[in-house]
Amino acid sequence: MARLNWKSLPKSAREHLYDAVRTREISTDDLLRLQKWIDLDPEVPASEDWCKDFGSFKLVGTGSRPTTFLRRDQPCWGIRLP
């Protein structure tokens, strides 16, 4: 297992997150859930793809690096994190 490296989130993914919040595709409550999860310094699979569902969006990553956000209706891949 590895620790989430939030600072490695690509700039394009960060901008996508901000746009989704502005257009209300991502709820404020789910954004707060993401922040609380990041604050916990969560463990993620060290070298495998993973997905964390926050309700109105999903965060996908590989190893310690988060890579993209998906809409609620988009399927995610990799190990599903609780």
C-alpha positions in Angstrom: 0.0 0.0 0.0 1.0 3.6 -0.6 -0.2 7.0 0.7 -2.3 9.2 -1.6 -0.1 12.0 -3.0 -2.7 14.7 -3.6 -0.1 17.2 -4.7 0.6 15.0 -7.8 -2.9 15.6 -9.2 -2.5 16.8 -12.8 -3.3 20.4 -13.4 -5.9 19.4 -16.0 -7.7 17.1 -13.4 -7.7 19.9 -10.8 -9.2 22.3 -13.3 -11.8 19.7 -14.2 -12.7 19.4 -10.6 -13.1 23.1 -10.2 -15.3 23.3 -13.3 -17.5 20.5 -12.1 -18.0 22.3 -8.7 -18.8 25.6 -10.5 -21.4 23.9 -12.7 -22.8 21.9 -9.7 -22.0 18.5 -11.2 -20.2 17.8 -7.9 -22.1 18.5 -4.7 -20.6 20.6 -1.9 -21.2 17.6 0.5 -19.2 15.3 -1.8 -16.4 17.8 -2.2 -16.2 18.0 1.6 -16.1 14.2 1.8 -13.1 14.3 -0.6 -11.4 16.9 1.6 -11.9 14.8 4.7 -10.7 11.7 2.9 -7.5 13.6 1.8 -7.0 14.8 5.4 -7.0 11.2 6.6 -3.8 10.6 4.5 -5.4 7.5 3.0 -3.7 4.4 1.8 -4.1 3.4 -1.8 -2.8 0.4 -3.8 1.0 1.0 -4.4 1.1 0.3 -8.1 -2.4 -0.6 -9.2 -5.4 1.4 -10.6 -8.0 2.3 -8.0 -11.3 4.2 -7.7 -13.0 6.0 -4.9 -16.7 6.8 -5.2 -17.9 10.0 -3.5 -21.4 9.9 -4.8 -21.7 12.7 -7.3 -18.2 11.9 -8.7 -15.4 9.3 -8.6 -11.7 9.8 -8.2 -9.4 7.4 -10.1 -5.7 7.0 -9.6 -2.7 4.7 -10.1 -0.5 4.0 -7.2 -0.2 7.1 -5.0 -1.1 9.4 -7.8 -4.7 10.6 -8.4 -5.2 10.9 -12.1 -8.8 11.9 -13.0 -12.3 12.6 -11.9 -15.3 10.8 -13.4 -19.0 11.7 -13.4 -21.4 9.7 -11.3 -22.6 7.8 -14.4 -19.2 6.9 -15.7 -17.8 3.5 -14.8 -14.6 3.4 -12.9 -11.8 0.8 -13.1 -9.3 -0.7 -10.7 -9.6 -1.6 -7.1 -12.7 0.1 -5.5 -11.7 1.8 -2.3 -14.1 1.8 0.6 
